[in-house]
């Protein structure tokens, strides 16, 4: 699975889940993902809870997430929770703590347990 | 001989206080010592107190979150508890799951609150027993865990959904630094943020953690019943000015302050020698007659 596959899967899960859409209805953010090994940039955007993702750069990002591409892929496909790489220093997030927490919660509600 | 317990809190030092409590004929001197959110300072204080007092309470942090048949453990609290090897360390969760259920049922039975009323529990994963009791008695529940802890504007409306969320979130969330999950130290005295005021306005009863209530309450709480603890005399006056009708504290008031459940659980442990994992714990709590207080603040 590529990072783009993982992001598209994450987007689909969020957009098709009524509860997650309600949670994100007032959340509009541009998130830049920068794999710090490949620098193959990707983006994730929430427009009032409607999520989309793609390859490349996004203008004026609200949040920057850096980690090896494999770790990003595993996080957004639910194979790894963000806490472990974050605590190990392999995941760097620049932005608001609330946004980080929201992404954690979204991944856990999709793939938790 | 007087027993002595200390509650080591991650909360503000400005809220420190001492007092005495009598349980089963034993006098227990209780003291609350804040560390302004400094986890390392709290750990050092517990290590220093170990073996010198009869029980230690963990304040401003829960060790266990008990949600139905599962118990989740906050890792920062485990670290604190492990700093003591001789003195029992308790967090109040043993009281929340017993005493707070009884208090809600009693308020309902006495007609102070009424089935069908709406309840905002500002956080409920740490007080699942209270949330479940409200729901079982026919109250309309809104649990604000995601709203107030994570600023995700999503009210949880049933105990079943709360349990499902806990199952998915807590195994991971309990591993995060506690300061990401809950206001500690100076954050507890930040000015009011009324952006979620409508949830307070829509509720007849506001229940749960006082720091969340204080932080997020709107200008007016006229006619509301507030069920909480850890209030100081100044907090009571603040709630009076907001128009609160009834203030119910789930723990006894000593010298104007209702202490955290960790303080009372530590006092019970010191007086009885039993912990919350004892099969006799529930009957011990009942026998202690730990009535909270009911203060009518406004007509």
Interface residues (C-beta under 8 A of the other chain):
Chain A: X19 X22 X23 X25 X26 X81 X83 X87 X97 X98 X101 X102 X104 X105 X108 X109 X112 X113
Chain B: X146 X150 X151 X152 X153 X154 X165 X167 X168 X169 X171 X172 X173 X175 X176 X180
